[in-house]
Each structure stands twice: as structure tokens, then as C-alpha cells.
Amino acid sequence: MVRRKIIILFVCLLAAVGSVFPSALFGRVESFSGRLTRVSSSGEELLAAGDIILEQDVLQLDEGSLAVIRLSAGSV
């Protein structure tokens, strides 16, 4: 009985921690040539190498540009 309560408490704590971080990490800008922009309701933001990309981010890459993004799963 006590073990079951501990497991339920643990699951509830995991759910609470997950709700604090609503945006899942998608990846990180490794390198790019040209212009890479994050588009949001508050405007546009130029990205640089090392910037973090979140799952809900909308990215815009100018024609002829190239971007390398290392995904959080480890692939590029």
C-alpha cells in the first residue's frame, strides 16, 4: 500500500515537472551560412551558432542558405 502511494506520488511529481517546461528541446544550431531567422508572434529574431531551437519554433532560412542543426536526439 505504501509502495503504491510512493509510485503515484512519483508519477504526479513527474507530471508537475513536465508542465513547468512546456517547450520541448528540438536541437541546437551547429552552423549556418546566410540568414537563419526564428519567427514568432513577437517578431523575428536572427539566430546564431549555438542558439537553442525549441519544438514550437518556426524557422525561416533564406534562399540559397544552409543550416546545420544538431537534434536533441543526437542526429544532425
SEDO-660117 format. One record per residue: residue in three letters; z, y, x of N, C-alpha, C, O in turn. Coordinates in nm, 3 decimals. Last residue first. Example, Ala and Ser with C-alpha at 12.3 -4.5 7.8 and 13.67 -1.06 7.14 Angstrom:
<rs>
+------+---------+---------+---------+---------+---------+---------+---------+---------+---------+---------+---------+---------+
! type !     n_w !     n_v !     n_u !    ca_w !    ca_v !    ca_u !     c_w !     c_v !     c_u !     o_w !     o_v !     o_u !
+------+---------+---------+---------+---------+---------+---------+---------+---------+---------+---------+---------+---------+
!  SER !   0.708 !  -0.225 !   1.285 !   0.714 !  -0.106 !   1.367 !   0.787 !   0.003 !   1.290 !   0.804 !   0.114 !   1.341 !
!  ALA !   0.780 !  -0.569 !   1.319 !   0.780 !  -0.450 !   1.230 !   0.780 !  -0.330 !   1.320 !   0.846 !  -0.332 !   1.424 !
+------+---------+---------+---------+---------+---------+---------+---------+---------+---------+---------+---------+---------+
</rs>
This chain:
<rs>
+------+---------+---------+---------+---------+---------+---------+---------+---------+---------+---------+---------+---------+
! type !     n_w !     n_v !     n_u !    ca_w !    ca_v !    ca_u !     c_w !     c_v !     c_u !     o_w !     o_v !     o_u !
+------+---------+---------+---------+---------+---------+---------+---------+---------+---------+---------+---------+---------+
!  VAL !  -3.688 !   1.484 !   2.204 !  -3.748 !   1.617 !   2.221 !  -3.869 !   1.628 !   2.130 !  -3.935 !   1.732 !   2.128 !
!  SER !  -3.370 !   1.327 !   2.118 !  -3.513 !   1.326 !   2.141 !  -3.564 !   1.470 !   2.151 !  -3.495 !   1.564 !   2.113 !
!  GLY !  -3.102 !   1.366 !   2.052 !  -3.137 !   1.341 !   2.192 !  -3.286 !   1.341 !   2.219 !  -3.325 !   1.355 !   2.335 !
!  ALA !  -3.014 !   1.448 !   1.812 !  -3.015 !   1.303 !   1.832 !  -3.057 !   1.266 !   1.973 !  -3.051 !   1.149 !   2.011 !
!  SER !  -3.061 !   1.716 !   1.818 !  -2.923 !   1.674 !   1.838 !  -2.913 !   1.523 !   1.859 !  -2.816 !   1.475 !   1.917 !
!  LEU !  -3.363 !   1.778 !   2.010 !  -3.292 !   1.749 !   1.886 !  -3.151 !   1.699 !   1.915 !  -3.125 !   1.646 !   2.023 !
!  ARG !  -3.491 !   2.035 !   2.189 !  -3.419 !   1.908 !   2.206 !  -3.334 !   1.887 !   2.082 !  -3.244 !   1.966 !   2.053 !
!  ILE !  -3.801 !   2.177 !   2.161 !  -3.666 !   2.177 !   2.103 !  -3.606 !   2.039 !   2.122 !  -3.661 !   1.939 !   2.077 !
!  VAL !  -4.037 !   2.383 !   2.289 !  -3.977 !   2.252 !   2.311 !  -3.833 !   2.261 !   2.262 !  -3.754 !   2.340 !   2.312 !
!  ALA !  -4.327 !   2.552 !   2.174 !  -4.180 !   2.546 !   2.183 !  -4.137 !   2.402 !   2.204 !  -4.193 !   2.310 !   2.144 !
!  LEU !  -4.599 !   2.771 !   2.222 !  -4.548 !   2.634 !   2.235 !  -4.397 !   2.640 !   2.248 !  -4.343 !   2.722 !   2.323 !
!  SER !  -4.863 !   2.964 !   2.066 !  -4.735 !   2.949 !   2.135 !  -4.693 !   2.803 !   2.136 !  -4.745 !   2.722 !   2.060 !
!  GLY !  -5.082 !   2.983 !   1.906 !  -5.105 !   2.968 !   2.049 !  -4.977 !   2.953 !   2.130 !  -4.983 !   2.930 !   2.251 !
!  GLU !  -4.917 !   3.184 !   1.670 !  -5.034 !   3.102 !   1.701 !  -5.058 !   3.100 !   1.852 !  -5.053 !   3.205 !   1.917 !
!  ASP !  -4.558 !   3.181 !   1.681 !  -4.686 !   3.250 !   1.679 !  -4.799 !   3.155 !   1.720 !  -4.778 !   3.059 !   1.794 !
!  LEU !  -4.342 !   3.015 !   1.473 !  -4.397 !   3.013 !   1.607 !  -4.535 !   3.078 !   1.601 !  -4.620 !   3.035 !   1.523 !
!  GLN !  -4.048 !   3.029 !   1.300 !  -4.186 !   3.073 !   1.298 !  -4.232 !   3.083 !   1.443 !  -4.170 !   3.150 !   1.526 !
!  LEU !  -3.810 !   2.835 !   1.119 !  -3.863 !   2.887 !   1.244 !  -4.009 !   2.925 !   1.228 !  -4.083 !   2.862 !   1.153 !
!  VAL !  -3.526 !   2.836 !   0.932 !  -3.671 !   2.839 !   0.920 !  -3.724 !   2.906 !   1.046 !  -3.687 !   3.020 !   1.076 !
!  ASP !  -3.234 !   2.631 !   0.920 !  -3.311 !   2.740 !   0.981 !  -3.460 !   2.723 !   0.956 !  -3.513 !   2.612 !   0.959 !
!  GLN !  -3.084 !   2.418 !   0.835 !  -3.143 !   2.501 !   0.731 !  -3.227 !   2.615 !   0.788 !  -3.287 !   2.690 !   0.711 !
!  GLU !  -2.990 !   2.299 !   1.078 !  -3.076 !   2.225 !   0.987 !  -3.149 !   2.315 !   0.887 !  -3.265 !   2.289 !   0.856 !
!  LEU !  -3.008 !   2.528 !   1.358 !  -2.937 !   2.456 !   1.253 !  -3.036 !   2.397 !   1.153 !  -3.151 !   2.440 !   1.146 !
!  ILE !  -3.035 !   2.559 !   1.702 !  -3.110 !   2.555 !   1.577 !  -3.029 !   2.472 !   1.477 !  -2.985 !   2.361 !   1.508 !
!  ILE !  -2.918 !   2.769 !   1.960 !  -2.894 !   2.653 !   1.873 !  -2.973 !   2.669 !   1.744 !  -2.978 !   2.777 !   1.686 !
!  ASP !  -3.075 !   2.870 !   2.266 !  -3.025 !   2.900 !   2.131 !  -3.016 !   2.773 !   2.048 !  -3.096 !   2.681 !   2.064 !
!  GLY !  -3.201 !   2.799 !   2.499 !  -3.059 !   2.770 !   2.489 !  -3.001 !   2.799 !   2.352 !  -2.889 !   2.757 !   2.323 !
!  ALA !  -3.433 !   3.061 !   2.505 !  -3.398 !   2.928 !   2.555 !  -3.247 !   2.912 !   2.549 !  -3.172 !   3.001 !   2.590 !
!  ALA !  -3.421 !   3.257 !   2.201 !  -3.433 !   3.242 !   2.346 !  -3.399 !   3.099 !   2.384 !  -3.342 !   3.024 !   2.304 !
!  LEU !  -3.570 !   3.413 !   1.913 !  -3.489 !   3.310 !   1.978 !  -3.518 !   3.305 !   2.127 !  -3.626 !   3.344 !   2.173 !
!  LEU !  -3.542 !   3.698 !   1.712 !  -3.613 !   3.631 !   1.821 !  -3.520 !   3.531 !   1.887 !  -3.404 !   3.562 !   1.914 !
!  GLU !  -3.504 !   3.700 !   1.369 !  -3.430 !   3.704 !   1.496 !  -3.512 !   3.630 !   1.600 !  -3.547 !   3.514 !   1.580 !
!  GLU !  -3.546 !   3.877 !   1.061 !  -3.598 !   3.790 !   1.166 !  -3.518 !   3.810 !   1.295 !  -3.471 !   3.919 !   1.325 !
!  GLY !  -3.329 !   3.883 !   0.769 !  -3.434 !   3.935 !   0.857 !  -3.481 !   3.830 !   0.957 !  -3.460 !   3.710 !   0.938 !
!  SER !  -3.160 !   3.768 !   0.592 !  -3.114 !   3.893 !   0.654 !  -3.216 !   3.950 !   0.753 !  -3.191 !   4.054 !   0.813 !
!  SER !  -3.278 !   3.533 !   0.523 !  -3.273 !   3.637 !   0.421 !  -3.228 !   3.771 !   0.479 !  -3.256 !   3.876 !   0.421 !
!  SER !  -3.467 !   3.447 !   0.821 !  -3.361 !   3.427 !   0.723 !  -3.364 !   3.540 !   0.622 !  -3.444 !   3.633 !   0.634 !
!  VAL !  -3.631 !   3.291 !   1.084 !  -3.649 !   3.375 !   0.967 !  -3.539 !   3.343 !   0.867 !  -3.518 !   3.227 !   0.832 !
!  ARG !  -3.653 !   3.304 !   1.426 !  -3.576 !   3.245 !   1.317 !  -3.585 !   3.343 !   1.200 !  -3.551 !   3.460 !   1.212 !
!  THR !  -3.937 !   3.272 !   1.640 !  -3.854 !   3.356 !   1.554 !  -3.781 !   3.271 !   1.451 !  -3.838 !   3.178 !   1.395 !
!  LEU !  -4.094 !   3.286 !   1.945 !  -4.028 !   3.195 !   1.853 !  -3.925 !   3.275 !   1.774 !  -3.837 !   3.339 !   1.832 !
!  ARG !  -4.381 !   3.352 !   2.125 !  -4.276 !   3.413 !   2.043 !  -4.224 !   3.312 !   1.942 !  -4.301 !   3.259 !   1.862 !
!  GLY !  -4.456 !   3.226 !   2.446 !  -4.498 !   3.303 !   2.329 !  -4.378 !   3.360 !   2.258 !  -4.284 !   3.411 !   2.320 !
!  SER !  -4.306 !   2.919 !   2.513 !  -4.394 !   3.025 !   2.561 !  -4.445 !   3.097 !   2.438 !  -4.473 !   3.034 !   2.336 !
!  PHE !  -3.986 !   2.768 !   2.570 !  -4.097 !   2.807 !   2.485 !  -4.183 !   2.909 !   2.557 !  -4.138 !   2.977 !   2.649 !
!  SER !  -3.720 !   2.522 !   2.580 !  -3.810 !   2.619 !   2.643 !  -3.918 !   2.657 !   2.543 !  -3.940 !   2.587 !   2.444 !
!  GLU !  -3.514 !   2.433 !   2.409 !  -3.514 !   2.399 !   2.552 !  -3.601 !   2.497 !   2.630 !  -3.559 !   2.550 !   2.733 !
!  VAL !  -3.307 !   2.508 !   2.152 !  -3.434 !   2.550 !   2.212 !  -3.426 !   2.521 !   2.361 !  -3.343 !   2.577 !   2.431 !
!  ARG !  -3.153 !   2.232 !   1.997 !  -3.138 !   2.349 !   2.085 !  -3.275 !   2.379 !   2.144 !  -3.349 !   2.288 !   2.181 !
!  GLY !  -3.075 !   2.106 !   1.664 !  -3.115 !   2.096 !   1.803 !  -3.092 !   2.226 !   1.878 !  -3.023 !   2.317 !   1.831 !
!  PHE !  -2.920 !   2.086 !   1.431 !  -3.051 !   2.022 !   1.437 !  -3.095 !   2.003 !   1.581 !  -3.146 !   1.898 !   1.617 !
!  LEU !  -2.608 !   2.061 !   1.283 !  -2.679 !   2.094 !   1.406 !  -2.810 !   2.017 !   1.408 !  -2.811 !   1.896 !   1.390 !
!  ALA !  -2.564 !   2.157 !   0.946 !  -2.570 !   2.050 !   1.045 !  -2.652 !   2.097 !   1.165 !  -2.754 !   2.164 !   1.149 !
!  SER !  -2.351 !   2.371 !   0.789 !  -2.480 !   2.361 !   0.854 !  -2.478 !   2.254 !   0.961 !  -2.399 !   2.261 !   1.056 !
!  PRO !  -2.085 !   2.364 !   0.703 !  -2.190 !   2.334 !   0.608 !  -2.327 !   2.315 !   0.671 !  -2.412 !   2.248 !   0.612 !
!  PHE !  -1.798 !   2.288 !   0.803 !  -1.923 !   2.304 !   0.878 !  -2.040 !   2.269 !   0.788 !  -2.092 !   2.158 !   0.794 !
!  VAL !  -1.615 !   2.237 !   0.608 !  -1.596 !   2.358 !   0.688 !  -1.723 !   2.390 !   0.766 !  -1.753 !   2.507 !   0.791 !
!  SER !  -1.678 !   1.990 !   0.509 !  -1.711 !   2.106 !   0.426 !  -1.692 !   2.238 !   0.500 !  -1.747 !   2.340 !   0.459 !
!  GLY !  -1.578 !   1.821 !   0.706 !  -1.723 !   1.830 !   0.685 !  -1.762 !   1.950 !   0.603 !  -1.869 !   2.007 !   0.624 !
!  VAL !  -1.305 !   1.847 !   0.662 !  -1.362 !   1.896 !   0.788 !  -1.512 !   1.912 !   0.774 !  -1.568 !   2.009 !   0.825 !
!  ALA !  -1.288 !   1.719 !   0.413 !  -1.249 !   1.859 !   0.427 !  -1.308 !   1.920 !   0.553 !  -1.355 !   2.034 !   0.550 !
!  ALA !  -1.368 !   1.459 !   0.476 !  -1.447 !   1.536 !   0.380 !  -1.415 !   1.685 !   0.392 !  -1.505 !   1.769 !   0.383 !
!  LEU !  -1.158 !   1.388 !   0.648 !  -1.296 !   1.392 !   0.698 !  -1.385 !   1.474 !   0.606 !  -1.469 !   1.551 !   0.654 !
!  LEU !  -0.946 !   1.394 !   0.465 !  -0.948 !   1.487 !   0.578 !  -1.087 !   1.499 !   0.638 !  -1.130 !   1.609 !   0.674 !
!  CYS !  -1.019 !   1.181 !   0.298 !  -1.008 !   1.317 !   0.244 !  -1.012 !   1.421 !   0.354 !  -1.075 !   1.526 !   0.338 !
!  VAL !  -0.996 !   0.970 !   0.481 !  -1.125 !   1.000 !   0.420 !  -1.126 !   1.141 !   0.362 !  -1.224 !   1.213 !   0.377 !
!  PHE !  -0.718 !   0.982 !   0.531 !  -0.813 !   0.999 !   0.639 !  -0.951 !   1.037 !   0.586 !  -1.016 !   1.126 !   0.640 !
!  LEU !  -0.615 !   0.919 !   0.277 !  -0.585 !   1.049 !   0.337 !  -0.685 !   1.080 !   0.449 !  -0.731 !   1.194 !   0.459 !
!  ILE !  -0.706 !   0.655 !   0.256 !  -0.752 !   0.756 !   0.159 !  -0.729 !   0.896 !   0.215 !  -0.816 !   0.983 !   0.201 !
!  ILE !  -0.561 !   0.540 !   0.467 !  -0.707 !   0.538 !   0.469 !  -0.764 !   0.644 !   0.374 !  -0.858 !   0.715 !   0.409 !
!  ILE !  -0.301 !   0.579 !   0.373 !  -0.341 !   0.640 !   0.501 !  -0.494 !   0.646 !   0.508 !  -0.550 !   0.747 !   0.552 !
!  LYS !  -0.305 !   0.421 !   0.145 !  -0.283 !   0.565 !   0.132 !  -0.326 !   0.638 !   0.259 !  -0.382 !   0.747 !   0.252 !
!  ARG !  -0.337 !   0.168 !   0.262 !  -0.440 !   0.219 !   0.172 !  -0.427 !   0.371 !   0.157 !  -0.528 !   0.441 !   0.156 !
!  ARG !  -0.092 !   0.145 !   0.396 !  -0.217 !   0.145 !   0.473 !  -0.330 !   0.203 !   0.389 !  -0.411 !   0.281 !   0.440 !
!  VAL !   0.084 !   0.131 !   0.187 !   0.092 !   0.246 !   0.276 !  -0.039 !   0.258 !   0.356 !  -0.089 !   0.368 !   0.379 !
!  MET !   0.000 !  -0.119 !   0.082 !   0.000 !   0.000 !   0.000 !   0.000 !   0.126 !   0.087 !  -0.077 !   0.218 !   0.061 !
+------+---------+---------+---------+---------+---------+---------+---------+---------+---------+---------+---------+---------+
</rs>
